[in-house]
Amino acid sequence: MKKLLMLSFLMLLICLAGKAGAEMETFLDNAMDYLRAQQQPDGSFGRPQPHLRTGLVMLALLSLEAKPNEEGTALLERAAGYLLKTGSTGGDLGDDLFNTESHSIAVTALICSHEFLRNARLREDTAKRIHRAVRHTLRLQDRSSSSSSRGGWKMEGRKGRANDRRASAWTLVACQTVRLYGMEIPEANLERGLRFMLGSYKEKSDNPDQVGGFSVDTEGLAVDLISSMGGWVMSRFEGKEGMRIKNLDWLARNSPKWSGPNYFYSAFFRSRTMKFEAKKDLYRETIQRLHTQVADHQQSDGSVAFPPGNAQNTIAMGPVFSTAMSILIINVDDSRLSFDEDYRVKSLF
């Protein structure tokens, strides 16, 4: 009798897992169909922040498809052509608003899509622009290492006031992608950036609940976002084991909630921290929670709504942003993007 009950229970779990997998696949298909329909005649995905939006859609597609089909390849070529045409010949691929962040996302998208571009001239021009963009990225970095508040990247490029951790985290995503594809990033640049990102880590605190998290950023970023970004940095750049364990415990204690101005950014980095750091049960629990949150707010056209309390500048980017980010968040387990893999990809540059 006990064996029969156990078998029935296992069969139930298998059925539930299959149903959840089917629901996630349907969500992703509908979301990507929505994004495909948003591409403009110039190859972009609308405004404001057209470079950031275009880069995110390119990454969402590449996350889902190991080798894009003809339709996907055409989308990538139009998008890459737009980024090359509207970006600076000096290497800046960012928008006027949130320049460093959008530049980093755009260059990451171009690197990941380069091998799939069929047009030889476009592929050659893209490779040249990628190299200029990488040099531009390094020029934007704060070269000082005088304190933990220095050494990162400013959100508005050279015009920015203070080093910004969200801009720096996206830049490190780009730097990791650059290295995976065989281009060099000087260790000194990485060390400065990592020191800045980990500068607000709470090793000790009078409040035990704060241990393992990161303090509020000077630019007003939420603790959850900074702690998620810090966890990702440590997971991908070999952070100290004790710090990583405490950070993972912090993230486990503070599960993601469908609210706040930085929900999509936080969930993007949290899901990747969990993928590379967490035990299987905690990782699955986190991804299922995130999937439920975004799936519950998918609209009839396949787009994803914004949670309450989201920042106005984020809402202004519209459902292209929220939908592309949702794909990148919940598809992390099966992501084909190089920075989501645990092995080095074939060098292309």
N, C-alpha and C positions, 0 to 999 in steps of 0.2 A: 504493500500500500504506500509506504514511504517513498519507494523508488518511483511509483507511478505519479505521486504528487510532485516529486522533484522534476520528473520529466515534463509534466504539464507546465510547471513553473518556468522551466527553461524554454519550452516552446512559446510560452507567452512572451518572454523577454525577447526572443528572436522575432516574433511577430511585431512587437512594439518597436523594436529597432528598425525593422524593415519599413514600417509605416512612417517613422520619423525620417528615415533616409529618403523615402519617396516624397514626403512633404517638403524637405529641404531642396530636393532636386527641382520640384515644381516651382518653389519660390525663386530659385536661382534662374531658371529658364524664363520666367515671367519678368524678372528684374532686368535680365540682359536684353530681352525683347524690347522693353521700354527704352533702354539706353540706346540701342541701335536706331530706334525711330527718332531720336533727338539730334542726330548728327546734322549739322547745317551744310549748305552747299559749299562753304569755304573749308569744310573739314573739321571745324570746331564743334563744341557742344553747348554753345550759347554763352551768354554773359550774365552777371559780372564774373571776373576771374576766369576768362576763357582758357588760359593755359593750364591752370590747376584742374579745371573740370575736364579738359581734353585728356590730360595725363592720367587722371583717375579712371576714366572710362577705358583707356588703353590698358591700364593695369588690371582692371576688373575683367576684361575680355581675356587677357593673357593668363589670369589666375584660373580661368575655367577651361581653357583650351590649350593642351600641350602643343598642338600644331593647328593654328587657326585654319578654318575652311576658307573657301574662296570669298564668301561674304565677309568673314572676319578679317581676312587679309586686306580686302579693299577698304574696310573701315580703318585699319591701321595705317595704310598708305595715305589715305586722305588726311587723317589726323596728324601723322608725321609731317606731311607736306605743309599743313597749317602751322605747326610749331616752327618749322624752319623758315617759313615765309614771314612770320610775324615776330620771331625772336631776333635779338640783336646779333649782328654778324660777329660781334666781339665775344659772344658766348652766353649772354644773359637770355635765358628762356622763360623768365618769370613774368608775372603780371605786375602792374604798377602797385597794386595793393597786395600786401603780404608777399613781397617779392621773393625773399629767400626760400620760403616754404614752397611756393608755386614753381620756382626754378628747380628745386630739388626733385619735386614730383615729376616735372616734365622731363628732366634729363634721365631719371630712372625709367620712365616709360619708353623713351627713345632707345636706351640701352637694351631693354628687355625685348623690344619689338624689332630691333635691327635685323636679326637673322631671318625674319619672316617677310621682309620687304622684297617684292619680286623685281621692282624697277631698279636696274643696276645704277642708274644715275642718282636716284633717290637714296639708295643704300650707301653710295659713296659720299654724297653730300651729308647724309645723316652721321656717318662715321666722323667726318671732319668736324661737324658741329658738336658732336659729343665730346671730342677732345678739347675743343675751345670751352665748352660748358664746364668741364671738369676743372680746367685751369681757372675759370671764373669763380667757381665754387671755392677753391682754395684761397683766391685773392680776397674773398668776402670775409674770411675768418678773422676774428679778433686774435691777433698774434701774441697778445699779452698772456702771461701765466702768473701774474703777481698775486692773484687770489682766486678762490673758487668761483667767484662771480664773473671771471674773465675766461677767455679761451674758446668761447662758443661762436655762434653766428647771430646776427641781429635780424629781426623779422623783415625789416625794410632795407636790407642790404647795407650799403655804406651809410645810408641816411638814418639808420635806426639809432635809437637812444641807448638801449641796454641790450646785453646779450639775452637771447630768448630761447628757452628750452624746447618749445615746440618746433621752432624753426631749426634748431640744432638737431633735434631727433630726426626730422625728415632729411636733413643734410647727411646724417650718419647712415640712414637707409640708402641714400644715393651712394655714399662712399663705400658701403659694404657691397653694393651691386657693382660698382666700378671695379673693385678688387676681384670679385668673383669672375668677372669677364676678362681678367688679365691685364687691367691697367693699374698703374701704381698710384697709391696714395701715401705720401710720406708719413712715417710713423709719428713724427713730431706733431703733425696736424691732427692725427687721430688721438694722440695722448692729450693734447690741449682740449679737444672737444669732449673726450670722455671725462676728463677731470671736471669740466664745467657741468656736464650732465649729472654727475654723481655727487656734486658739491653740497646738495641739500639733503643727502641721505641721513636718516635718523638711526644711528647705531645704538644710542641710548636715549631715554627720555623719562621724565618723571611720570608720564602717563604711559603705561605699558602698551596700550592700544596703538600708540604712535610708532613704536619700534618697528623698523623694517620699511616704513613709508618714507615719503619725501615731503619736505615742508612746502608751504605755499610759495609759489614763484613770485618774484618781484613784479612781474607783469600781470599778476592776478590769475594765473592758471590754477585750476583746482588740484587739490592733493591727489585725487584719484588719477588724474591725467599724468601728473608728474611721476607718481609711483608706478604707473603702468609703463611709461616711457623709460624710466630708470631700470625697471625689470627687464625690458627688452634689450636695453644697452648692455646690461650685465650678461644676459643669456647669449648674445651674439659676439661680444668682445671679451669674453673670458673674465667676468668679474669674480671677485673673491667669493668662495663657496659660502662662507658664513653670511655675507651680505645678501647673497642670492636666496638663501634659505629663509632668512628673516623677511625679505621682501615678498617672497611667495606666501609666507604665512600671513603677511599683511593683506595681500590681495585676496586670499581665501577668506579672511575675516570680513572684508569689505566687498561683498559681491556686487556686480554691476546692477545699476538701477536705470530704468527708462526715464531719465530726467537730466537736466543740467546743460550748460552751454557747450560742453566739450564731449558729449556722449560718444559721437562717432570716432573722434580721435582717441579717446580713452579706450574704447572697445577694440580699435584696430591694434594698438600696442599691447593691450591686456591679452587678447587672444593669442598673440605670438609669444608673449612671455610664457603663457600657460603651455603652449605647444612644445616649447623647448625645455621647460623647467619642471612642470607639474607632473605628478603621478597621473596615470591614465584616468582614474575615476574623477579627480578634480578637474582635469582638462575637459573631459566629456561633459561634466556638469556645467562648466562655464560656457562651453560652446552651445549646449542645448538651451541654456538660459538666454544667451544672446540671440540665438535663432528665434526663440519664442517671442522675444521683445520686438525684433524687427518684423517678423512674419505677422504678428498681430496688428501691425500698422502698415502692411502692404496694401496699396490701393488697387482698385479694379483694373487700372491700366498697367500695373506691375511696379509702379514707383513706391517709394517708402516715405512715409511722413516724418516730420521732426518731433522729437519729444518735447514736453513742456520745459520752459526755462532755457531753450536754446538761444545762443547769441544771435543778434539781429543780422550781423554780417554773414553768419553761416546760413541762416534762413534765406538770405538774399541770393545765395547760390542755387537755391531751389532743389527740387527732387533729383536732378542729375547728380548732385553731390551726395545726397543722403542715400541714394540707391546704389551708386558705385561703391561707396564706402561700406554699405551693408553687404554687398557681394564679397568684398575683400575681407570683411570681418568674419563672416560665418563659413567661408570656403577655405579658411586657412589650412585645414587638415589635408585637403586635396589640391592646394594651390600649386600651380606650375611655375610660379615666379621664383627666380633664382634666390632672392633674399629670404624666401620661405623654405628653402631646401636645407638639408643637413649635409650636403656634399658640394664640392666645387664643380661648377659647370665648365663646359669646354670653353677655353679662351677664344675670343673672337677678335680682339683688337691688339 
